[in-house]
């Protein structure tokens, strides 16, 4: 993925993470597979950095769990994350509507002549 695409899609990837964490605890490998299903190619270093950043921001909370005799770090949505997801849903709905308008809303202010 090109750098400008990574930057553009970073917010969408974070929203995917919040959506899935709102339904049940998530972990890195499963989230990578889910993102791949949606066409995002993200490596473990990038994903875990993103998850840790979201945790530092208070959107997710992690814990170590034993799963099939192996330690696995899982992530759960926090109350702050739930509020952020609700705000993101409203903005994504607005953007979706604008993307699919036949005639987008006109910008009323024109540039002043130089």
N, C-alpha and C positions, 0 to 999 in steps of 0.2 A: 504494500500500500504506500502511496506517495505521501510525503510529509504533509502537504496541504490537505490531503484527504484524511490523514490521521487526526489533524487538528480539527477539521470540520466534523468528523464523526465522533470525536472524544465525548462530547456531550450526549450524543445518542447512546453510546455504549454505557455511560453512567446511568442513563435513564433505564436502559435494559436491566442493569444490575439492580437498581432500586425496585423495578417491577417484580423481578423474580424473588428478591429478598422480602418483598411484601407478602408473598404467598407462603414461603417456607424458608428455612435456613439454606444457604447456598455455600458451595465451596468452589475453589478455583478451577479445577479440572472440568467439572460439570458446567461451570459458567463459560469456560472457553469453548466447549462443545456447543452450547446453546448459541453463543455469539457466532460461531462458525455456521450454524444452521441459518442464521440471518445474513450471511455473507461477509462477516467481519473476520479478518485474519489477525488475531492478536496473540502474541507469545506470552509465556508464563511470566517473564520478567515485567513486561508491560502491564499485564493484568494484575499481578500481585502488588505492583507499585500503585496502580489505580485503586485497588481495594484498600490498601493501607492508607492512602490519602483520603478516601471516603470515610474511613474509620477515624482518622485524625480530625476530620471536619465534623464528626459527630453524626454522620448519616447512617453508619453501620456500627455494630458492635460485634467483636469476634470472641470466640472461645475455642479452646482445644478440646477435642472429643476423641474418644477411642471408637474407631469404626473398624470392625473386622481385625482387631488386634493391632491396628495402626493408628497413630495420632493424625488427626485431620483438623485443620482450622476451618471453622464454619463461621459464616457471617449472617447476622440478623439485622433487619431494619429497626432503627430507633424511632422514637417519637419525632425527632427533628427530621429524620429521613422520610418519615411518612408525610410530614408537612411539605417537605421539598418535592416529594413525588406528586402530591396534589397540585402544587403550583406548576410543576413541569407538565402535568396532564393538560392543564388549562392552556399553557403556552403552546404545547404540541397541537392541541385541537385548533387553536387560532392559526398556527402556521399551516396545518393541513388544509384548512379552509382557504387560506390565501394561495397556497400552491396550486389548488385546483379551481380557482376562479377563472372564468373565461376572460374577464377584464379586471385586473387587479385595481384596487383603490388608487386613484390618482393622487400624487403628491401635490399639494396645493401651492406650496411656496416654490417660486422659481429662483434660480440663481440671479443675483444682482449682476448687471453688466460691469465688467472690469474697468 
